[in-house]
Amino acid sequence: MVKSVVAEVWRLFRGRFWRTLLIVGLMLVPLELALALLDPEFSDRSGGAWWLWVLVSSAVTLVAFPWIIGAVIHDVAQGDRKATSPYRHTSDRLPDLVLSALVTTVAILLGTIALIVPGLVLMARWALVVPLIVLQRMPWRAALSRSNELVKGRTGQVLAIFALLTLVGLVVVAVPLVIGYVVLGGVLGAWIATMAINTTFIAMYSFAPFVLYRRLTT
């Protein structure tokens, strides 16, 4: 299963790259630019700017990212006509997406701090939460439970899939990172590099759960 899922995710990534970039960019372009401008490393402002950066960064992580991933999954599953449509169709799922992201992030972090392995197991077991919330419109608690049931017995395979996709993603973003941080530098360079990283990994981590969801529920 590992090889075929990774191959299908890569096919989706190549075939839907520009569409995904547009969907991701609608939300992340202004947010990432704001974060780059607020970043204390590039700002002469004092402590208040740092706290503002932390606040905006936390909001992006806990609200924007789950919504974007949900929108990308909805788009690839339903073939939305406009780039804004996935956000409109998933707006009512946002509370469940945010709550699931908060719960899973805290649980995985605590599990990783404890022994590493529990965190990895939880990450794999909850891999299908977003497709279940967006496509089956499950409440976040039910989605966590159902994802655990579907992945159980395949935990190692799911971890291998995400590990391989992470390696592929690192290769893909290598050039934008060099251009952003080495060639350009400054706010513009940081913004380009961050957008490349986020777009690539959002795509990988959206398509992988979608492919797994489709295989494990049919």
Backbone as JSON Lines, residues from 0, in Angstrom:
{"i":0,"aa":"M","n":[0.81,-1.22,0.0],"ca":[0.0,0.0,0.0],"c":[0.84,1.26,0.0]}
{"i":1,"aa":"V","n":[1.99,1.21,0.68],"ca":[2.81,2.41,0.85],"c":[3.23,2.98,-0.5]}
{"i":2,"aa":"K","n":[3.78,2.13,-1.34],"ca":[4.29,2.59,-2.63],"c":[3.17,3.16,-3.49]}
{"i":3,"aa":"S","n":[2.04,2.5,-3.55],"ca":[0.95,2.95,-4.42],"c":[0.33,4.26,-3.91]}
{"i":4,"aa":"V","n":[0.22,4.43,-2.59],"ca":[-0.33,5.67,-2.04],"c":[0.61,6.83,-2.31]}
{"i":5,"aa":"V","n":[1.88,6.64,-2.07],"ca":[2.86,7.7,-2.34],"c":[2.85,8.09,-3.81]}
{"i":6,"aa":"A","n":[2.77,7.08,-4.69],"ca":[2.73,7.36,-6.13],"c":[1.48,8.15,-6.5]}
{"i":7,"aa":"E","n":[0.33,7.81,-5.91],"ca":[-0.9,8.53,-6.22],"c":[-0.87,9.96,-5.68]}
{"i":8,"aa":"V","n":[-0.31,10.13,-4.5],"ca":[-0.18,11.48,-3.94],"c":[0.72,12.33,-4.82]}
{"i":9,"aa":"W","n":[1.8,11.77,-5.3],"ca":[2.72,12.5,-6.17],"c":[2.04,12.87,-7.49]}
{"i":10,"aa":"R","n":[1.2,11.94,-8.0],"ca":[0.46,12.24,-9.22],"c":[-0.51,13.4,-9.01]}
{"i":11,"aa":"L","n":[-1.2,13.39,-7.89],"ca":[-2.11,14.49,-7.57],"c":[-1.35,15.8,-7.39]}
{"i":12,"aa":"F","n":[-0.21,15.72,-6.75],"ca":[0.6,16.91,-6.51],"c":[1.02,17.55,-7.83]}
{"i":13,"aa":"R","n":[1.49,16.74,-8.76],"ca":[1.91,17.27,-10.07],"c":[0.72,17.75,-10.89]}
{"i":14,"aa":"G","n":[-0.33,16.95,-10.9],"ca":[-1.47,17.28,-11.74],"c":[-2.3,18.45,-11.24]}
{"i":15,"aa":"R","n":[-2.31,18.67,-9.92],"ca":[-3.13,19.71,-9.34],"c":[-2.29,20.81,-8.69]}
{"i":16,"aa":"F","n":[-1.03,20.91,-9.06],"ca":[-0.14,21.86,-8.37],"c":[-0.65,23.3,-8.46]}
{"i":17,"aa":"W","n":[-0.95,23.76,-9.67],"ca":[-1.34,25.17,-9.83],"c":[-2.7,25.44,-9.2]}
{"i":18,"aa":"R","n":[-3.59,24.49,-9.3],"ca":[-4.89,24.65,-8.65],"c":[-4.72,24.73,-7.13]}
{"i":19,"aa":"T","n":[-3.91,23.83,-6.59],"ca":[-3.67,23.83,-5.15],"c":[-2.94,25.09,-4.71]}
{"i":20,"aa":"L","n":[-1.99,25.53,-5.5],"ca":[-1.26,26.76,-5.18],"c":[-2.22,27.94,-5.1]}
{"i":21,"aa":"L","n":[-3.19,27.99,-6.01],"ca":[-4.16,29.08,-6.0],"c":[-5.02,29.03,-4.75]}
{"i":22,"aa":"I","n":[-5.52,27.84,-4.41],"ca":[-6.37,27.7,-3.22],"c":[-5.59,28.05,-1.95]}
{"i":23,"aa":"V","n":[-4.4,27.5,-1.83],"ca":[-3.57,27.79,-0.66],"c":[-3.22,29.27,-0.6]}
{"i":24,"aa":"G","n":[-2.86,29.82,-1.76],"ca":[-2.43,31.21,-1.81],"c":[-3.5,32.2,-1.4]}
{"i":25,"aa":"L","n":[-4.76,31.9,-1.7],"ca":[-5.85,32.79,-1.32],"c":[-5.85,33.09,0.18]}
{"i":26,"aa":"M","n":[-5.52,32.09,0.96],"ca":[-5.5,32.26,2.4],"c":[-4.11,32.63,2.92]}
{"i":27,"aa":"L","n":[-3.08,31.95,2.41],"ca":[-1.77,32.09,3.01],"c":[-0.95,33.28,2.53]}
{"i":28,"aa":"V","n":[-1.16,33.74,1.3],"ca":[-0.34,34.84,0.79],"c":[-0.4,36.06,1.71]}
{"i":29,"aa":"P","n":[-1.59,36.57,2.03],"ca":[-1.62,37.73,2.93],"c":[-1.17,37.4,4.35]}
{"i":30,"aa":"L","n":[-1.52,36.2,4.83],"ca":[-1.15,35.84,6.2],"c":[0.36,35.67,6.36]}
{"i":31,"aa":"E","n":[0.99,34.98,5.4],"ca":[2.43,34.77,5.48],"c":[3.19,36.07,5.28]}
{"i":32,"aa":"L","n":[2.68,36.94,4.44],"ca":[3.33,38.24,4.25],"c":[3.25,39.05,5.54]}
{"i":33,"aa":"A","n":[2.1,39.01,6.2],"ca":[1.95,39.7,7.48],"c":[2.91,39.13,8.52]}
{"i":34,"aa":"L","n":[3.03,37.81,8.56],"ca":[3.95,37.18,9.51],"c":[5.4,37.57,9.22]}
{"i":35,"aa":"A","n":[5.76,37.61,7.93],"ca":[7.12,38.0,7.57],"c":[7.41,39.43,7.98]}
{"i":36,"aa":"L","n":[6.44,40.32,7.81],"ca":[6.62,41.72,8.18],"c":[6.68,41.9,9.7]}
{"i":37,"aa":"L","n":[5.96,41.05,10.41],"ca":[5.92,41.16,11.87],"c":[7.07,40.42,12.55]}
{"i":38,"aa":"D","n":[7.75,39.54,11.81],"ca":[8.81,38.73,12.39],"c":[9.86,39.64,13.04]}
{"i":39,"aa":"P","n":[10.11,39.49,14.35],"ca":[11.09,40.35,15.02],"c":[12.48,40.3,14.41]}
{"i":40,"aa":"E","n":[12.81,39.21,13.71],"ca":[14.13,39.1,13.08],"c":[14.32,40.17,12.01]}
{"i":41,"aa":"F","n":[13.19,40.58,11.38],"ca":[13.27,41.56,10.31],"c":[12.66,42.9,10.73]}
{"i":42,"aa":"S","n":[12.26,43.0,11.98],"ca":[11.59,44.22,12.44],"c":[12.42,44.9,13.51]}
{"i":43,"aa":"D","n":[12.39,46.23,13.48],"ca":[13.12,47.02,14.48],"c":[12.24,47.32,15.7]}
{"i":44,"aa":"R","n":[10.99,46.88,15.66],"ca":[10.08,47.17,16.76],"c":[10.41,46.31,17.98]}
{"i":45,"aa":"S","n":[9.97,46.74,19.14],"ca":[10.33,46.1,20.4],"c":[9.41,44.93,20.73]}
{"i":46,"aa":"G","n":[9.38,44.58,22.03],"ca":[8.7,43.37,22.49],"c":[7.28,43.2,22.04]}
{"i":47,"aa":"G","n":[6.53,44.29,21.86],"ca":[5.14,44.19,21.44],"c":[5.0,43.51,20.1]}
{"i":48,"aa":"A","n":[5.94,43.73,19.2],"ca":[5.9,43.12,17.87],"c":[6.07,41.61,17.98]}
{"i":49,"aa":"W","n":[6.89,41.18,18.93],"ca":[7.12,39.74,19.1],"c":[5.83,39.06,19.54]}
{"i":50,"aa":"W","n":[5.13,39.66,20.51],"ca":[3.88,39.06,20.99],"c":[2.81,39.07,19.91]}
{"i":51,"aa":"L","n":[2.78,40.12,19.09],"ca":[1.83,40.17,17.99],"c":[2.14,39.08,16.98]}
{"i":52,"aa":"W","n":[3.43,38.87,16.72],"ca":[3.85,37.82,15.79],"c":[3.44,36.44,16.31]}
{"i":53,"aa":"V","n":[3.62,36.21,17.61],"ca":[3.24,34.94,18.22],"c":[1.74,34.73,18.1]}
{"i":54,"aa":"L","n":[0.95,35.79,18.35],"ca":[-0.5,35.69,18.29],"c":[-0.97,35.35,16.87]}
{"i":55,"aa":"V","n":[-0.45,36.07,15.87],"ca":[-0.85,35.83,14.48],"c":[-0.38,34.46,14.03]}
{"i":56,"aa":"S","n":[0.83,34.09,14.4],"ca":[1.38,32.79,14.01],"c":[0.54,31.65,14.6]}
{"i":57,"aa":"S","n":[0.13,31.8,15.85],"ca":[-0.7,30.77,16.48],"c":[-2.06,30.65,15.79]}
{"i":58,"aa":"A","n":[-2.62,31.8,15.42],"ca":[-3.91,31.8,14.72],"c":[-3.79,31.11,13.37]}
{"i":59,"aa":"V","n":[-2.7,31.36,12.67],"ca":[-2.48,30.72,11.37],"c":[-2.38,29.21,11.54]}
{"i":60,"aa":"T","n":[-1.63,28.77,12.56],"ca":[-1.42,27.34,12.78],"c":[-2.7,26.62,13.16]}
{"i":61,"aa":"L","n":[-3.47,27.21,14.06],"ca":[-4.63,26.53,14.62],"c":[-5.93,26.75,13.85]}
{"i":62,"aa":"V","n":[-6.0,27.82,13.06],"ca":[-7.23,28.13,12.34],"c":[-7.04,28.03,10.82]}
{"i":63,"aa":"A","n":[-6.07,28.76,10.3],"ca":[-5.9,28.82,8.85],"c":[-5.47,27.48,8.26]}
{"i":64,"aa":"F","n":[-4.47,26.84,8.84],"ca":[-3.97,25.59,8.27],"c":[-5.03,24.49,8.21]}
{"i":65,"aa":"P","n":[-5.77,24.22,9.31],"ca":[-6.82,23.19,9.2],"c":[-7.87,23.52,8.15]}
{"i":66,"aa":"W","n":[-8.23,24.8,8.05],"ca":[-9.23,25.19,7.06],"c":[-8.69,25.0,5.64]}
{"i":67,"aa":"I","n":[-7.44,25.38,5.42],"ca":[-6.85,25.23,4.09],"c":[-6.78,23.76,3.7]}
{"i":68,"aa":"I","n":[-6.32,22.91,4.62],"ca":[-6.24,21.48,4.33],"c":[-7.63,20.92,4.03]}
{"i":69,"aa":"G","n":[-8.61,21.33,4.82],"ca":[-9.98,20.9,4.57],"c":[-10.47,21.36,3.21]}
{"i":70,"aa":"A","n":[-10.13,22.59,2.82],"ca":[-10.55,23.13,1.53],"c":[-9.89,22.37,0.38]}
{"i":71,"aa":"V","n":[-8.61,22.07,0.51],"ca":[-7.9,21.33,-0.54],"c":[-8.49,19.93,-0.7]}
{"i":72,"aa":"I","n":[-8.78,19.27,0.41],"ca":[-9.39,17.93,0.37],"c":[-10.77,18.0,-0.28]}
{"i":73,"aa":"H","n":[-11.56,19.0,0.09],"ca":[-12.89,19.13,-0.52],"c":[-12.77,19.38,-2.02]}
{"i":74,"aa":"D","n":[-11.81,20.18,-2.42],"ca":[-11.64,20.5,-3.84],"c":[-11.27,19.27,-4.66]}
{"i":75,"aa":"V","n":[-10.33,18.46,-4.15],"ca":[-9.91,17.29,-4.91],"c":[-11.0,16.23,-4.92]}
{"i":76,"aa":"A","n":[-11.83,16.19,-3.87],"ca":[-12.9,15.2,-3.81],"c":[-14.11,15.59,-4.63]}
{"i":77,"aa":"Q","n":[-14.46,16.88,-4.62],"ca":[-15.7,17.33,-5.23],"c":[-15.5,18.1,-6.54]}
{"i":78,"aa":"G","n":[-14.28,18.47,-6.87],"ca":[-14.02,19.21,-8.1],"c":[-14.71,20.56,-8.12]}
{"i":79,"aa":"D","n":[-14.5,21.37,-7.1],"ca":[-15.13,22.69,-7.02],"c":[-14.75,23.55,-8.23]}
{"i":80,"aa":"R","n":[-15.69,24.37,-8.68],"ca":[-15.47,25.16,-9.89],"c":[-14.56,26.35,-9.62]}
{"i":81,"aa":"K","n":[-14.83,27.11,-8.57],"ca":[-14.03,28.29,-8.27],"c":[-13.05,27.99,-7.14]}
{"i":82,"aa":"A","n":[-11.95,28.75,-7.13],"ca":[-10.94,28.53,-6.09],"c":[-11.46,28.91,-4.71]}
{"i":83,"aa":"T","n":[-12.44,29.8,-4.66],"ca":[-13.02,30.2,-3.38],"c":[-14.08,29.22,-2.87]}
{"i":84,"aa":"S","n":[-14.59,28.38,-3.76],"ca":[-15.69,27.48,-3.39],"c":[-15.33,26.5,-2.27]}
{"i":85,"aa":"P","n":[-14.12,25.91,-2.27],"ca":[-13.81,24.98,-1.18],"c":[-13.9,25.62,0.21]}
{"i":86,"aa":"Y","n":[-13.52,26.89,0.29],"ca":[-13.62,27.57,1.58],"c":[-15.08,27.81,1.96]}
{"i":87,"aa":"R","n":[-15.88,28.14,0.97],"ca":[-17.3,28.38,1.24],"c":[-17.98,27.07,1.67]}
{"i":88,"aa":"H","n":[-17.63,25.98,1.01],"ca":[-18.28,24.7,1.31],"c":[-17.82,24.1,2.64]}
{"i":89,"aa":"T","n":[-16.67,24.53,3.14],"ca":[-16.14,23.97,4.39],"c":[-16.21,24.96,5.55]}
{"i":90,"aa":"S","n":[-16.77,26.13,5.33],"ca":[-16.8,27.14,6.39],"c":[-17.58,26.67,7.62]}
{"i":91,"aa":"D","n":[-18.64,25.88,7.4],"ca":[-19.42,25.4,8.54],"c":[-18.72,24.27,9.29]}
{"i":92,"aa":"R","n":[-17.66,23.72,8.69],"ca":[-16.89,22.66,9.35],"c":[-15.7,23.23,10.12]}
{"i":93,"aa":"L","n":[-15.5,24.54,10.04],"ca":[-14.33,25.16,10.65],"c":[-14.23,24.91,12.15]}
{"i":94,"aa":"P","n":[-15.31,25.06,12.94],"ca":[-15.17,24.77,14.38],"c":[-14.65,23.37,14.66]}
{"i":95,"aa":"D","n":[-15.16,22.37,13.94],"ca":[-14.69,21.0,14.15],"c":[-13.25,20.82,13.68]}
{"i":96,"aa":"L","n":[-12.89,21.49,12.58],"ca":[-11.51,21.42,12.1],"c":[-10.54,22.02,13.1]}
{"i":97,"aa":"V","n":[-10.91,23.16,13.65],"ca":[-10.04,23.84,14.61],"c":[-9.92,23.04,15.9]}
{"i":98,"aa":"L","n":[-11.04,22.54,16.41],"ca":[-11.01,21.75,17.64],"c":[-10.21,20.46,17.46]}
{"i":99,"aa":"S","n":[-10.39,19.81,16.32],"ca":[-9.62,18.58,16.07],"c":[-8.13,18.88,15.96]}
{"i":100,"aa":"A","n":[-7.79,20.0,15.32],"ca":[-6.38,20.39,15.19],"c":[-5.78,20.67,16.56]}
{"i":101,"aa":"L","n":[-6.53,21.36,17.41],"ca":[-6.04,21.69,18.75],"c":[-5.82,20.43,19.58]}
{"i":102,"aa":"V","n":[-6.82,19.55,19.57],"ca":[-6.73,18.33,20.37],"c":[-5.61,17.42,19.88]}
{"i":103,"aa":"T","n":[-5.55,17.21,18.57],"ca":[-4.53,16.3,18.03],"c":[-3.13,16.87,18.21]}
{"i":104,"aa":"T","n":[-2.97,18.18,18.03],"ca":[-1.65,18.8,18.2],"c":[-1.14,18.63,19.62]}
{"i":105,"aa":"V","n":[-2.0,18.93,20.6],"ca":[-1.6,18.8,22.01],"c":[-1.3,17.34,22.35]}
{"i":106,"aa":"A","n":[-2.18,16.42,21.93],"ca":[-1.99,15.01,22.26],"c":[-0.73,14.44,21.61]}
{"i":107,"aa":"I","n":[-0.52,14.76,20.35],"ca":[0.67,14.27,19.64],"c":[1.93,14.85,20.26]}
{"i":108,"aa":"L","n":[1.89,16.15,20.62],"ca":[3.05,16.79,21.24],"c":[3.38,16.14,22.57]}
{"i":109,"aa":"L","n":[2.37,15.92,23.41],"ca":[2.6,15.27,24.7],"c":[3.1,13.85,24.52]}
{"i":110,"aa":"G","n":[2.53,13.12,23.57],"ca":[2.98,11.76,23.3],"c":[4.41,11.7,22.81]}
{"i":111,"aa":"T","n":[4.78,12.69,22.01],"ca":[6.14,12.74,21.48],"c":[7.13,13.08,22.58]}
{"i":112,"aa":"I","n":[6.75,14.04,23.44],"ca":[7.63,14.41,24.55],"c":[7.83,13.23,25.48]}
{"i":113,"aa":"A","n":[6.76,12.46,25.7],"ca":[6.83,11.33,26.63],"c":[7.8,10.26,26.13]}
{"i":114,"aa":"L","n":[7.51,9.68,24.98],"ca":[8.34,8.56,24.5],"c":[8.54,8.57,22.98]}
{"i":115,"aa":"I","n":[8.12,9.6,22.3],"ca":[8.2,9.74,20.84],"c":[7.23,8.79,20.13]}
{"i":116,"aa":"V","n":[7.33,7.49,20.42],"ca":[6.5,6.5,19.74],"c":[5.01,6.76,19.9]}
{"i":117,"aa":"P","n":[4.51,7.05,21.12],"ca":[3.07,7.33,21.24],"c":[2.61,8.5,20.37]}
{"i":118,"aa":"G","n":[3.45,9.52,20.25],"ca":[3.1,10.65,19.41],"c":[2.99,10.25,17.95]}
{"i":119,"aa":"L","n":[3.9,9.41,17.48],"ca":[3.86,8.95,16.1],"c":[2.64,8.06,15.85]}
{"i":120,"aa":"V","n":[2.32,7.23,16.81],"ca":[1.15,6.36,16.67],"c":[-0.12,7.19,16.58]}
{"i":121,"aa":"L","n":[-0.26,8.2,17.44],"ca":[-1.43,9.06,17.4],"c":[-1.52,9.81,16.07]}
{"i":122,"aa":"M","n":[-0.39,10.28,15.58],"ca":[-0.37,11.0,14.31],"c":[-0.9,10.12,13.18]}
{"i":123,"aa":"A","n":[-0.49,8.86,13.18],"ca":[-0.96,7.94,12.14],"c":[-2.43,7.59,12.33]}
{"i":124,"aa":"R","n":[-2.83,7.3,13.56],"ca":[-4.2,6.87,13.83],"c":[-5.22,7.96,13.49]}
{"i":125,"aa":"W","n":[-4.82,9.23,13.62],"ca":[-5.73,10.34,13.37],"c":[-5.53,10.97,11.99]}
{"i":126,"aa":"A","n":[-4.88,10.25,11.1],"ca":[-4.55,10.81,9.78],"c":[-5.78,11.13,8.94]}
{"i":127,"aa":"L","n":[-6.9,10.47,9.2],"ca":[-8.1,10.64,8.36],"c":[-9.12,11.6,8.95]}
{"i":128,"aa":"V","n":[-8.76,12.3,10.01],"ca":[-9.71,13.17,10.7],"c":[-10.29,14.24,9.79]}
{"i":129,"aa":"V","n":[-9.45,14.93,9.04],"ca":[-9.94,16.04,8.2],"c":[-10.87,15.55,7.09]}
{"i":130,"aa":"P","n":[-10.52,14.49,6.33],"ca":[-11.49,14.0,5.34],"c":[-12.81,13.58,5.95]}
{"i":131,"aa":"L","n":[-12.77,12.99,7.13],"ca":[-14.01,12.55,7.78],"c":[-14.86,13.75,8.2]}
{"i":132,"aa":"I","n":[-14.22,14.81,8.67],"ca":[-14.95,16.02,9.06],"c":[-15.52,16.73,7.84]}
{"i":133,"aa":"V","n":[-14.73,16.82,6.78],"ca":[-15.13,17.59,5.6],"c":[-16.05,16.81,4.68]}
{"i":134,"aa":"L","n":[-15.72,15.56,4.4],"ca":[-16.46,14.79,3.4],"c":[-17.63,14.0,3.99]}
{"i":135,"aa":"Q","n":[-17.49,13.52,5.2],"ca":[-18.6,12.81,5.85],"c":[-19.3,13.69,6.87]}
{"i":136,"aa":"R","n":[-18.77,14.9,7.08],"ca":[-19.38,15.89,7.96],"c":[-19.56,15.36,9.38]}
{"i":137,"aa":"M","n":[-18.56,14.63,9.84],"ca":[-18.58,14.11,11.2],"c":[-18.17,15.18,12.2]}
{"i":138,"aa":"P","n":[-18.72,15.17,13.41],"ca":[-18.2,16.0,14.5],"c":[-16.77,15.56,14.81]}
{"i":139,"aa":"W","n":[-15.98,16.45,15.39],"ca":[-14.56,16.15,15.56],"c":[-14.3,14.93,16.44]}
{"i":140,"aa":"R","n":[-15.09,14.73,17.49],"ca":[-14.87,13.56,18.35],"c":[-15.13,12.26,17.58]}
{"i":141,"aa":"A","n":[-16.22,12.22,16.83],"ca":[-16.55,11.03,16.05],"c":[-15.49,10.78,14.98]}
{"i":142,"aa":"A","n":[-14.96,11.87,14.41],"ca":[-13.92,11.73,13.38],"c":[-12.64,11.14,13.96]}
{"i":143,"aa":"L","n":[-12.26,11.57,15.16],"ca":[-11.08,11.0,15.81],"c":[-11.25,9.5,16.04]}
{"i":144,"aa":"S","n":[-12.43,9.12,16.54],"ca":[-12.69,7.71,16.82],"c":[-12.72,6.88,15.54]}
{"i":145,"aa":"R","n":[-13.4,7.39,14.51],"ca":[-13.52,6.66,13.25],"c":[-12.17,6.53,12.55]}
{"i":146,"aa":"S","n":[-11.37,7.59,12.58],"ca":[-10.04,7.53,11.97],"c":[-9.19,6.47,12.66]}
{"i":147,"aa":"N","n":[-9.26,6.41,13.97],"ca":[-8.51,5.41,14.72],"c":[-8.93,4.0,14.3]}
{"i":148,"aa":"E","n":[-10.23,3.79,14.11],"ca":[-10.72,2.48,13.7],"c":[-10.23,2.1,12.3]}
{"i":149,"aa":"L","n":[-10.25,3.06,11.38],"ca":[-9.88,2.78,10.0],"c":[-8.39,2.5,9.85]}
{"i":150,"aa":"V","n":[-7.58,3.21,10.62],"ca":[-6.12,3.08,10.47],"c":[-5.56,1.91,11.28]}
{"i":151,"aa":"K","n":[-6.29,1.51,12.32],"ca":[-5.82,0.43,13.19],"c":[-5.41,-0.79,12.37]}
{"i":152,"aa":"G","n":[-4.21,-1.28,12.66],"ca":[-3.67,-2.41,11.9],"c":[-2.82,-1.97,10.72]}
{"i":153,"aa":"R","n":[-2.87,-0.67,10.41],"ca":[-2.07,-0.14,9.29],"c":[-1.2,1.03,9.74]}
{"i":154,"aa":"T","n":[-1.0,1.15,11.04],"ca":[-0.29,2.3,11.61],"c":[1.1,2.45,11.01]}
{"i":155,"aa":"G","n":[1.84,1.36,10.95],"ca":[3.2,1.41,10.41],"c":[3.23,1.86,8.96]}
{"i":156,"aa":"Q","n":[2.28,1.37,8.17],"ca":[2.21,1.76,6.76],"c":[1.9,3.25,6.61]}
{"i":157,"aa":"V","n":[0.98,3.74,7.42],"ca":[0.62,5.16,7.34],"c":[1.81,6.03,7.73]}
{"i":158,"aa":"L","n":[2.54,5.63,8.77],"ca":[3.73,6.38,9.17],"c":[4.78,6.37,8.06]}
{"i":159,"aa":"A","n":[4.94,5.24,7.41],"ca":[5.91,5.15,6.31],"c":[5.5,6.06,5.15]}
{"i":160,"aa":"I","n":[4.21,6.13,4.87],"ca":[3.71,7.01,3.8],"c":[4.05,8.47,4.09]}
{"i":161,"aa":"F","n":[3.77,8.92,5.31],"ca":[4.04,10.32,5.64],"c":[5.53,10.61,5.74]}
{"i":162,"aa":"A","n":[6.32,9.62,6.17],"ca":[7.77,9.8,6.21],"c":[8.33,9.98,4.8]}
{"i":163,"aa":"L","n":[7.88,9.14,3.87],"ca":[8.36,9.25,2.49],"c":[7.92,10.56,1.84]}
{"i":164,"aa":"L","n":[6.67,10.96,2.1],"ca":[6.18,12.21,1.53],"c":[6.91,13.42,2.11]}
{"i":165,"aa":"T","n":[7.32,13.33,3.37],"ca":[8.11,14.4,3.97],"c":[9.45,14.53,3.27]}
{"i":166,"aa":"L","n":[10.08,13.41,2.98],"ca":[11.36,13.43,2.25],"c":[11.18,14.01,0.86]}
{"i":167,"aa":"V","n":[10.1,13.6,0.17],"ca":[9.82,14.15,-1.16],"c":[9.59,15.65,-1.07]}
{"i":168,"aa":"G","n":[8.84,16.09,-0.07],"ca":[8.58,17.51,0.1],"c":[9.84,18.31,0.34]}
{"i":169,"aa":"L","n":[10.77,17.76,1.12],"ca":[12.03,18.46,1.39],"c":[12.84,18.66,0.11]}
{"i":170,"aa":"V","n":[12.8,17.65,-0.76],"ca":[13.5,17.78,-2.04],"c":[12.84,18.86,-2.9]}
{"i":171,"aa":"V","n":[11.52,18.87,-2.92],"ca":[10.77,19.84,-3.74],"c":[11.06,21.27,-3.31]}
{"i":172,"aa":"V","n":[11.15,21.52,-2.0],"ca":[11.31,22.9,-1.51],"c":[12.76,23.35,-1.43]}
{"i":173,"aa":"A","n":[13.7,22.48,-1.77],"ca":[15.12,22.83,-1.63],"c":[15.48,24.08,-2.44]}
{"i":174,"aa":"V","n":[15.06,24.13,-3.69],"ca":[15.4,25.27,-4.55],"c":[14.75,26.57,-4.05]}
{"i":175,"aa":"P","n":[13.43,26.59,-3.78],"ca":[12.83,27.82,-3.23],"c":[13.49,28.28,-1.93]}
{"i":176,"aa":"L","n":[13.95,27.36,-1.1],"ca":[14.62,27.73,0.14],"c":[15.93,28.45,-0.13]}
{"i":177,"aa":"V","n":[16.69,27.92,-1.09],"ca":[17.96,28.56,-1.44],"c":[17.72,29.94,-2.02]}
{"i":178,"aa":"I","n":[16.74,30.04,-2.93],"ca":[16.41,31.34,-3.53],"c":[15.94,32.32,-2.47]}
{"i":179,"aa":"G","n":[15.07,31.87,-1.57],"ca":[14.5,32.76,-0.58],"c":[15.5,33.25,0.44]}
{"i":180,"aa":"Y","n":[16.22,32.32,1.06],"ca":[17.08,32.69,2.18],"c":[18.5,33.07,1.77]}
{"i":181,"aa":"V","n":[19.02,32.47,0.69],"ca":[20.4,32.72,0.3],"c":[20.5,33.82,-0.76]}
{"i":182,"aa":"V","n":[19.68,33.72,-1.81],"ca":[19.77,34.67,-2.92],"c":[19.09,35.99,-2.58]}
{"i":183,"aa":"L","n":[17.85,35.94,-2.14],"ca":[17.09,37.16,-1.89],"c":[17.28,37.7,-0.48]}
{"i":184,"aa":"G","n":[17.02,36.87,0.5],"ca":[17.14,37.29,1.88],"c":[16.05,38.28,2.28]}
{"i":185,"aa":"G","n":[16.09,38.74,3.52],"ca":[15.14,39.73,4.0],"c":[13.72,39.22,4.06]}
{"i":186,"aa":"V","n":[12.78,40.17,4.14],"ca":[11.37,39.84,4.26],"c":[10.87,39.09,3.03]}
{"i":187,"aa":"L","n":[11.23,39.57,1.84],"ca":[10.76,38.94,0.6],"c":[11.26,37.51,0.49]}
{"i":188,"aa":"G","n":[12.53,37.3,0.79],"ca":[13.09,35.95,0.72],"c":[12.45,35.01,1.71]}
{"i":189,"aa":"A","n":[12.23,35.5,2.93],"ca":[11.59,34.66,3.96],"c":[10.16,34.33,3.56]}
{"i":190,"aa":"W","n":[9.47,35.3,2.97],"ca":[8.09,35.08,2.55],"c":[8.01,34.03,1.44]}
{"i":191,"aa":"I","n":[8.87,34.13,0.44],"ca":[8.89,33.17,-0.66],"c":[9.21,31.76,-0.15]}
{"i":192,"aa":"A","n":[10.23,31.66,0.71],"ca":[10.62,30.36,1.24],"c":[9.5,29.74,2.08]}
{"i":193,"aa":"T","n":[8.88,30.55,2.92],"ca":[7.8,30.05,3.77],"c":[6.6,29.62,2.95]}
{"i":194,"aa":"M","n":[6.25,30.4,1.93],"ca":[5.13,30.04,1.07],"c":[5.41,28.73,0.34]}
{"i":195,"aa":"A","n":[6.65,28.54,-0.11],"ca":[7.0,27.3,-0.81],"c":[6.88,26.1,0.12]}
{"i":196,"aa":"I","n":[7.38,26.25,1.35],"ca":[7.31,25.16,2.31],"c":[5.86,24.83,2.64]}
{"i":197,"aa":"N","n":[5.1,25.86,2.98],"ca":[3.72,25.62,3.4],"c":[2.87,25.04,2.28]}
{"i":198,"aa":"T","n":[3.0,25.59,1.07],"ca":[2.2,25.09,-0.05],"c":[2.52,23.63,-0.35]}
{"i":199,"aa":"T","n":[3.8,23.31,-0.38],"ca":[4.21,21.94,-0.7],"c":[3.69,20.95,0.34]}
{"i":200,"aa":"F","n":[3.9,21.25,1.6],"ca":[3.53,20.29,2.64],"c":[2.03,20.26,2.9]}
{"i":201,"aa":"I","n":[1.35,21.4,2.71],"ca":[-0.11,21.36,2.8],"c":[-0.67,20.45,1.71]}
{"i":202,"aa":"A","n":[-0.13,20.56,0.5],"ca":[-0.58,19.7,-0.59],"c":[-0.32,18.23,-0.27]}
{"i":203,"aa":"M","n":[0.9,17.91,0.18],"ca":[1.24,16.52,0.5],"c":[0.35,15.98,1.61]}
{"i":204,"aa":"Y","n":[0.16,16.8,2.66],"ca":[-0.58,16.33,3.83],"c":[-2.09,16.49,3.67]}
{"i":205,"aa":"S","n":[-2.54,16.99,2.53],"ca":[-3.95,16.97,2.18],"c":[-4.25,15.79,1.27]}
{"i":206,"aa":"F","n":[-3.42,15.6,0.26],"ca":[-3.65,14.52,-0.69],"c":[-3.48,13.14,-0.05]}
{"i":207,"aa":"A","n":[-2.5,13.0,0.86],"ca":[-2.28,11.7,1.49],"c":[-3.49,11.24,2.31]}
{"i":208,"aa":"P","n":[-4.03,12.09,3.21],"ca":[-5.25,11.65,3.92],"c":[-6.42,11.38,2.99]}
{"i":209,"aa":"F","n":[-6.54,12.17,1.91],"ca":[-7.63,11.94,0.97],"c":[-7.5,10.58,0.3]}
{"i":210,"aa":"V","n":[-6.31,10.25,-0.17],"ca":[-6.08,8.96,-0.84],"c":[-6.32,7.82,0.15]}
{"i":211,"aa":"L","n":[-5.81,7.97,1.37],"ca":[-6.01,6.93,2.38],"c":[-7.5,6.79,2.73]}
{"i":212,"aa":"Y","n":[-8.17,7.91,2.88],"ca":[-9.61,7.9,3.18],"c":[-10.38,7.15,2.1]}
{"i":213,"aa":"R","n":[-10.08,7.45,0.84],"ca":[-10.78,6.82,-0.26],"c":[-10.53,5.31,-0.29]}
{"i":214,"aa":"R","n":[-9.32,4.9,0.04],"ca":[-9.0,3.47,0.01],"c":[-9.58,2.71,1.2]}
{"i":215,"aa":"L","n":[-9.6,3.35,2.35],"ca":[-9.99,2.64,3.56],"c":[-11.49,2.71,3.84]}
{"i":216,"aa":"T","n":[-12.22,3.51,3.06],"ca":[-13.68,3.61,3.28],"c":[-14.47,3.04,2.12]}
{"i":217,"aa":"T","n":[-13.81,2.48,1.11],"ca":[-14.52,1.91,-0.03],"c":[-14.21,0.42,-0.16]}
